[in-house]
């Protein structure tokens, strides 16, 4: 399976139609277009009953049509609480018209209904249409709102297929979309650790690695779905160039797939394009929402130094004579170190440590040595040789290559800023995630076998 690079640091498809005016309010019914009946009932407090195929109603108050369980249209008949595009039943026409004009523009047509002495106006907007009726007193008597499915949306609905694997809020994740992530991660791990990785009980708790990976993929997909939905609320969309990038990545990925994988996992180029677009969008949300993070990092905090070392080990059970002889060797090397023009060559020829060069900042010295190693290193200026330093490992002689490694310091500053951004976004995501219920088809996920799949 072709290697797929996940683009999001922290770590996907359903577009909820924007509410007309006050989508954040609990009783603005257009907020529930694209949602499930359960979400509608939970949000509005209404109790709907199934009136006929895909038609649900709260008698005399509201009627909802939800083909496949997804709300596509609704009609408000009577209620002082609920509203559609900010318009309530009983509202005066002079109040209602400006609200609808703001959303749709001028009405398309009007029809006089002789049977009930009412007038119905028809409005059409992008991806939505509305019919509103006024009685003889020019008060709102009925409002119907419909989601208009565009050709593009219909194409998107046909991208995903297979068993429903999970839902994040009202966003559905099907088998083939989940497998893009799972199989890509599977190949990455097998390339790194071989196929034997899947049976490993990593933490000794009886759970194999394949089970842990599935949990991580579920978590990752959940994050992407939530971020994408929030992107829509924030008005963050992909540029034409970013869309072109997603298309190019998808094409390259698809061309690298084996025919058996395409057939077995129902992979299409359109699906891959959607997955890449979702990841690019999530990255864009991350960049936008963390752009104002504190980028001030002092040189003192980030400063990195580079030293070379010569180490002579302290061997166990040495006699006093042997120990004195070893220390004499160190002293001789120290004298040479102070005179030589090539400390690195001297270290390569005599040091008993595998590693000669260390670059680190305050608190980041070699963990295997004591604090005295780091403290001595930070007292040196570029080109200076330390005195002999004694640790549990042995005797060290240090040479300061740079008392301010500029490139390494810049990198540490960037790392600190990125850590701040991660923390900022993690806090924001934590707030977002409370808005979503996540339902996982555990049986379907458990049925997927990574080993010898």
C-alpha positions as CSV (number, residue, x, y, z in Angstrom):
1,X,0.0,0.0,0.0
2,X,1.4,3.3,-1.0
3,X,3.0,5.4,1.8
4,X,0.7,8.2,2.9
5,X,2.0,11.1,4.9
6,X,-0.5,12.5,7.3
7,X,0.0,16.3,7.2
8,X,-1.6,17.3,10.5
9,X,0.6,17.8,13.6
10,X,-1.7,17.2,16.6
11,X,-2.8,15.7,15.5
12,X,-12.6,14.8,7.5
13,X,-15.7,14.9,4.8
14,X,-19.1,16.1,5.9
15,X,-20.1,19.7,5.2
16,X,-22.9,21.1,7.3
17,X,-24.9,23.7,5.5
18,X,-24.5,27.0,7.2
19,X,-27.4,28.4,9.1
20,X,-29.2,31.3,7.6
21,X,-28.6,33.8,10.3
22,X,-28.3,32.7,13.9
23,X,-27.0,29.1,13.6
24,X,-25.4,29.3,17.0
25,X,-28.8,29.6,18.6
26,X,-30.4,26.5,19.9
27,X,-33.8,27.0,18.2
28,X,-32.6,28.1,14.8
29,X,-33.8,25.1,12.8
30,X,-31.5,25.6,9.8
31,X,-28.6,24.7,12.1
32,X,-29.8,21.1,11.9
33,X,-29.8,20.7,8.2
34,X,-27.4,17.8,7.5
35,X,-27.7,16.6,11.1
36,X,-29.4,13.5,12.4
37,X,-32.8,13.3,14.0
38,X,-31.1,12.5,17.3
39,X,-29.1,15.7,17.1
40,X,-32.2,17.7,16.2
41,X,-34.1,16.4,19.2
42,X,-31.1,16.9,21.5
43,X,-30.5,20.4,20.4
44,X,-34.1,21.7,20.2
45,X,-35.8,19.6,22.9
46,X,-38.4,18.5,20.3
47,X,-39.7,14.9,20.3
48,X,-40.3,13.7,16.8
49,X,-42.3,10.7,15.7
50,X,-41.9,8.8,12.4
51,X,-44.9,9.8,10.3
52,X,-43.9,8.0,7.1
53,X,-40.8,6.9,5.2
54,X,-38.1,9.4,6.1
55,X,-40.7,11.9,7.4
56,X,-40.6,12.9,11.1
57,X,-43.0,15.3,12.8
58,X,-43.9,17.0,16.0
59,X,-47.6,17.3,15.3
60,X,-48.8,20.8,14.4
61,X,-45.3,22.3,15.2
62,X,-42.6,21.0,12.8
63,X,-42.1,18.4,10.1
64,X,-38.7,17.1,9.1
65,X,-37.6,15.1,6.1
66,X,-34.5,13.0,6.7
67,X,-33.6,10.5,3.9
68,X,-31.1,8.1,5.2
69,X,-31.3,9.7,8.6
70,X,-29.8,13.0,7.5
71,X,-32.1,16.1,7.7
72,X,-32.6,17.6,4.2
73,X,-35.6,19.8,4.7
74,X,-38.0,21.0,7.4
75,X,-41.3,22.9,7.7
76,X,-42.2,25.1,10.6
77,X,-45.9,25.2,11.2
78,X,-46.4,26.7,14.7
79,X,-44.2,27.6,17.5
80,X,-43.2,30.7,19.4
81,X,-39.8,29.2,20.2
82,X,-38.4,27.8,16.9
83,X,-37.3,30.0,14.0
84,X,-36.0,29.6,10.4
85,X,-33.4,32.1,9.3
86,X,-34.4,34.2,12.3
87,X,-38.1,34.2,11.2
88,X,-40.8,33.0,13.6
89,X,-44.4,31.9,13.1
90,X,-46.6,35.0,13.7
91,X,-43.9,37.5,12.8
92,X,-45.1,40.5,10.8
93,X,-44.1,40.5,7.1
94,X,-42.3,43.8,7.5
95,X,-40.0,42.2,10.1
96,X,-39.5,38.9,8.2
97,X,-38.7,40.2,4.8
98,X,-35.4,42.1,5.7
99,X,-34.1,38.9,7.4
100,X,-34.8,36.8,4.3
101,X,-33.5,39.4,1.9
102,X,-30.3,39.5,3.8
103,X,-29.8,35.8,3.3
104,X,-31.4,35.1,-0.1
105,X,-31.8,38.5,-1.8
106,X,-35.1,39.4,-3.4
107,X,-37.8,36.7,-3.6
108,X,-38.0,34.7,-6.9
109,X,-41.8,34.5,-7.1
110,X,-45.0,34.6,-5.2
111,X,-48.1,32.5,-5.3
112,X,-51.6,33.4,-4.1
113,X,-53.3,30.5,-2.3
114,X,-57.1,31.0,-2.6
115,X,-57.9,27.9,-0.5
116,X,-56.5,29.4,2.7
117,X,-56.3,33.1,1.8
118,X,-52.5,33.1,2.0
119,X,-49.6,34.3,-0.1
120,X,-46.4,32.2,-0.5
121,X,-43.1,33.7,-1.5
122,X,-40.2,31.6,-2.9
123,X,-36.6,32.4,-2.2
124,X,-33.5,30.7,-3.7
125,X,-29.9,31.0,-2.4
126,X,-26.7,29.0,-2.7
127,X,-27.4,25.4,-1.7
128,X,-30.8,26.4,-0.1
129,X,-34.3,27.4,-0.9
130,X,-37.2,28.6,1.2
131,X,-41.0,29.0,1.0
132,X,-42.7,31.4,3.4
133,X,-46.5,31.9,3.7
134,X,-48.3,34.9,5.1
135,X,-51.9,35.0,6.2
136,X,-54.4,37.8,5.5
137,X,-53.0,39.8,8.4
138,X,-49.6,39.5,6.7
139,X,-48.2,37.4,9.5
140,X,-46.0,34.4,8.9
141,X,-48.1,31.2,8.9
142,X,-45.7,28.6,7.6
143,X,-42.0,28.3,6.6
144,X,-40.3,25.5,4.6
145,X,-36.6,25.3,4.2
146,X,-34.7,22.9,1.9
147,X,-31.1,22.0,1.3
148,X,-30.3,22.0,-2.4
149,X,-27.8,19.2,-3.3
150,X,-25.4,20.4,-5.9
151,X,-23.6,18.2,-8.4
152,X,-20.4,18.7,-6.5
153,X,-22.0,17.6,-3.2
154,X,-23.6,14.6,-4.9
155,X,-20.1,13.6,-6.2
156,X,-18.7,13.9,-2.7
157,X,-21.5,11.7,-1.3
158,X,-20.5,9.1,-3.8
159,X,-16.8,9.2,-2.8
160,X,-17.1,7.1,0.4
161,X,-18.5,3.6,0.6
162,X,-18.6,0.4,2.6
163,X,-19.6,-0.1,6.2
164,X,-20.2,2.8,8.4
165,X,-17.2,2.8,10.7
166,X,-17.8,5.8,13.0
167,X,-19.6,9.1,13.4
168,X,-18.2,12.3,14.7
169,X,-21.1,14.5,15.5
170,X,-23.2,14.0,12.4
171,X,-20.2,13.3,10.2
172,X,-20.0,9.8,8.9
173,X,-16.8,7.8,8.2
174,X,-17.1,4.8,5.9
175,X,-14.9,1.8,5.4
176,X,-12.8,3.0,2.4
177,X,-12.0,6.3,4.0
178,X,-10.9,4.7,7.3
179,X,-8.8,2.2,5.4
180,X,-6.8,4.9,3.6
181,X,-5.5,6.0,7.0
182,X,-5.2,2.5,8.5
183,X,-3.4,0.8,5.6
184,X,-1.0,3.8,5.1
185,X,0.0,3.6,8.8
186,X,0.2,-0.1,8.6
187,X,2.8,0.0,5.8
188,X,4.8,2.7,7.6
189,X,5.1,0.5,10.7
190,X,5.9,-2.7,8.8
191,X,8.6,-0.9,6.8
192,X,10.1,0.2,10.1
193,X,9.6,-2.9,12.3
194,X,8.5,-5.7,10.0
195,X,5.1,-7.6,10.0
196,X,5.9,-9.1,13.4
197,X,4.9,-5.8,15.0
198,X,1.2,-6.5,15.1
199,X,1.3,-9.3,17.7
200,X,3.6,-7.4,20.1
201,X,2.1,-6.7,23.5
202,X,3.8,-3.3,23.9
203,X,2.7,-2.5,27.4
204,X,2.2,-6.0,28.8
205,X,-1.5,-5.4,29.3
206,X,-2.7,-8.0,26.7
207,X,-3.4,-5.5,23.9
208,X,-1.5,-6.1,20.7
209,X,0.0,-3.3,18.6
210,X,-2.7,-3.6,15.9
211,X,-5.3,-2.8,18.5
212,X,-3.4,0.3,19.7
213,X,-2.9,1.5,16.1
214,X,-6.6,1.3,15.4
215,X,-7.3,3.4,18.4
216,X,-4.8,6.0,17.2
217,X,-6.4,6.1,13.7
218,X,-9.8,6.5,15.3
219,X,-8.5,9.4,17.3
220,X,-6.8,11.0,14.3
221,X,-9.9,10.8,12.2
222,X,-11.9,12.2,15.0
223,X,-9.6,15.2,15.3
224,X,-9.6,15.8,11.5
225,X,-13.4,15.7,11.4
226,X,-13.8,18.1,14.2
227,X,-11.2,20.5,12.8
228,X,-12.9,20.4,9.4
229,X,-16.3,21.3,10.8
230,X,-14.8,24.1,12.8
231,X,-13.0,25.4,9.7
232,X,-16.4,25.8,8.1
233,X,-17.6,27.8,11.0
234,X,-14.5,30.0,10.9
235,X,-14.7,30.5,7.2
236,X,-11.4,28.9,6.5
237,X,-11.2,27.3,3.1
238,X,-8.6,26.0,0.7
239,X,-7.1,28.2,-2.0
240,X,-7.1,27.1,-5.6
241,X,-3.4,26.3,-5.2
242,X,-4.0,24.2,-2.1
243,X,-6.8,22.3,-3.9
244,X,-4.4,21.7,-6.8
245,X,-1.8,20.3,-4.3
246,X,-4.4,17.9,-2.9
247,X,-5.3,16.8,-6.4
248,X,-1.6,16.2,-7.3
249,X,-0.9,14.3,-4.1
250,X,-3.9,12.1,-4.7
251,X,-2.9,11.4,-8.2
252,X,0.6,10.4,-7.2
253,X,-0.7,8.2,-4.3
254,X,-3.3,6.5,-6.5
255,X,-0.8,5.7,-9.3
256,X,1.4,4.0,-6.6
257,X,-1.4,1.6,-5.5
258,X,-1.6,-2.0,-6.4
259,X,-4.8,-3.0,-8.3
260,X,-5.7,-5.5,-5.5
261,X,-5.6,-2.7,-2.9
262,X,-7.8,-0.5,-5.0
263,X,-10.4,-3.2,-5.4
264,X,-10.2,-4.6,-1.9
265,X,-10.5,-1.2,-0.1
266,X,-12.6,0.6,-2.7
267,X,-10.0,3.3,-3.1
268,X,-10.6,6.0,-5.7
269,X,-8.6,9.0,-6.7
270,X,-11.5,11.2,-5.7
271,X,-11.4,9.7,-2.2
272,X,-7.7,10.3,-1.9
273,X,-8.1,13.9,-3.1
274,X,-10.7,14.4,-0.3
275,X,-8.4,12.9,2.3
276,X,-5.5,15.1,1.3
277,X,-7.6,18.2,1.1
278,X,-9.0,17.5,4.6
279,X,-5.5,17.2,6.0
280,X,-4.2,20.3,4.2
281,X,-7.3,22.2,5.6
282,X,-6.6,21.0,9.1
283,X,-3.0,22.3,8.8
284,X,-4.4,25.6,7.6
285,X,-6.7,25.8,10.6
286,X,-3.8,25.1,12.9
287,X,-1.7,27.8,11.2
288,X,-4.5,30.4,11.4
289,X,-5.5,29.7,14.9
290,X,-2.0,29.8,16.4
291,X,-0.6,32.7,14.3
292,X,-0.6,35.0,17.3
293,X,1.3,32.8,19.7
294,X,4.1,34.4,21.7
295,X,7.2,34.2,19.4
296,X,9.6,35.9,21.8
297,X,12.3,33.5,23.0
298,X,15.4,34.9,24.6
299,X,18.9,33.8,23.6
300,X,19.5,32.9,27.3
301,X,16.6,30.4,27.2
302,X,17.4,28.9,23.8
303,X,21.2,29.1,23.8
304,X,23.0,26.0,22.5
305,X,26.7,25.2,22.8
306,X,28.8,22.6,21.1
307,X,31.7,20.7,22.7
308,X,34.0,17.8,21.9
309,X,35.1,15.4,24.6
310,X,37.8,12.9,25.5
311,X,36.7,10.3,28.0
312,X,38.8,7.8,29.8
313,X,36.6,5.3,31.6
314,X,36.8,4.5,35.3
315,X,37.0,0.7,35.4
316,X,35.7,-1.2,38.4
317,X,37.9,-2.9,40.9
318,X,41.1,-1.1,40.0
319,X,43.9,-1.1,42.4
320,X,45.3,2.2,43.7
321,X,48.3,1.8,41.4
322,X,46.1,1.0,38.3
323,X,43.8,3.9,39.1
324,X,46.8,6.3,39.5
325,X,48.1,5.1,36.1
326,X,44.8,5.7,34.4
327,X,44.6,9.2,35.9
328,X,48.2,9.9,34.7
329,X,47.0,9.0,31.2
330,X,44.2,11.5,31.5
331,X,46.7,14.2,32.7
332,X,49.0,13.5,29.7
333,X,46.0,13.8,27.3
334,X,45.0,17.0,29.0
335,X,48.4,18.5,28.5
336,X,48.3,17.5,24.8
337,X,44.7,18.9,24.5
338,X,45.9,22.3,25.6
339,X,48.6,22.4,23.0
340,X,47.1,20.6,20.0
341,X,45.5,22.4,17.0
342,X,43.4,19.3,16.2
343,X,41.5,18.3,19.4
344,X,39.0,16.2,17.4
345,X,41.8,14.0,16.0
346,X,43.2,13.6,19.5
347,X,39.8,12.6,20.8
348,X,39.3,10.1,17.9
349,X,42.6,8.5,18.7
350,X,42.2,8.3,22.5
351,X,38.7,8.7,23.8
352,X,36.9,5.6,25.1
353,X,33.5,7.0,24.4
354,X,31.7,6.3,21.1
355,X,30.4,9.9,20.8
356,X,32.8,12.9,20.7
357,X,30.5,15.8,19.8
358,X,27.6,17.2,21.9
359,X,25.4,20.1,21.3
360,X,23.0,21.1,24.1
361,X,21.5,23.9,26.1
362,X,20.9,24.5,29.8
363,X,19.4,21.4,31.4
364,X,20.0,19.5,28.2
365,X,23.4,18.0,28.7
366,X,24.2,14.3,28.2
367,X,21.9,12.3,30.5
368,X,24.5,9.6,31.1
369,X,26.9,12.1,32.7
370,X,26.5,14.1,35.9
371,X,25.6,17.8,36.0
372,X,29.3,18.6,36.4
373,X,29.8,17.8,32.7
374,X,27.2,20.4,31.7
375,X,28.3,23.0,34.2
376,X,32.0,22.7,33.0
377,X,30.9,23.0,29.4
378,X,29.0,26.2,30.0
379,X,32.0,27.9,31.6
380,X,34.1,27.6,28.5
381,X,34.6,30.1,25.7
382,X,35.0,29.1,22.1
383,X,38.4,27.4,21.6
384,X,39.0,26.8,25.4
385,X,39.9,23.4,26.9
386,X,38.3,22.4,30.3
387,X,40.1,21.1,33.3
388,X,39.7,17.3,34.0
389,X,36.1,16.6,35.0
390,X,35.4,13.5,37.1
391,X,32.0,11.7,36.8
392,X,30.9,8.2,37.6
393,X,31.7,7.2,34.1
394,X,35.3,8.4,34.1
395,X,37.4,11.5,33.4
396,X,36.4,13.9,30.8
397,X,38.3,16.6,28.9
398,X,36.2,19.1,27.0
399,X,36.9,21.4,24.1
400,X,34.5,24.2,23.3
401,X,33.7,24.2,19.6
402,X,31.2,27.1,20.0
403,X,29.9,28.8,23.1
404,X,26.9,30.0,21.0
405,X,25.9,27.6,18.3
406,X,23.7,30.0,16.3
407,X,22.1,27.4,14.0
408,X,21.2,25.1,16.8
409,X,20.0,28.0,18.9
410,X,17.7,29.2,16.1
411,X,16.3,25.7,15.8
412,X,15.6,25.5,19.5
413,X,13.8,28.8,19.4
414,X,11.7,27.5,16.5
415,X,11.0,24.3,18.5
416,X,9.9,26.3,21.6
417,X,7.6,28.4,19.5
418,X,6.1,25.3,17.9
419,X,5.6,23.8,21.3
420,X,3.7,26.9,22.3
421,X,1.6,26.6,19.2
422,X,0.8,23.0,19.9
423,X,-0.2,23.8,23.4
424,X,-2.4,26.7,22.2
425,X,-4.1,24.6,19.6
426,X,-4.5,21.6,22.0
427,X,-6.4,23.8,24.4
428,X,-8.6,25.2,21.6
429,X,-9.3,21.7,20.2
430,X,-10.2,20.5,23.7
431,X,-12.9,23.1,23.8
432,X,-14.2,22.2,20.3
433,X,-14.3,18.5,21.0
434,X,-16.9,19.0,23.8
435,X,-19.4,19.8,21.1
436,X,-19.3,16.4,19.4
437,X,-20.5,12.9,20.2
438,X,-18.2,10.2,18.8
439,X,-19.8,6.8,18.0
440,X,-17.5,4.0,16.9
441,X,-18.6,0.8,15.2
442,X,-16.3,-1.3,17.4
443,X,-17.3,-4.6,15.8
444,X,-16.4,-3.3,12.3
445,X,-13.0,-2.0,13.5
446,X,-12.2,-5.3,15.4
447,X,-13.0,-7.3,12.3
448,X,-10.1,-5.6,10.4
449,X,-7.0,-7.8,10.6
450,X,-3.7,-6.0,9.9
451,X,-1.5,-9.1,9.9
452,X,-1.5,-10.9,6.6
453,X,-4.4,-8.6,5.4
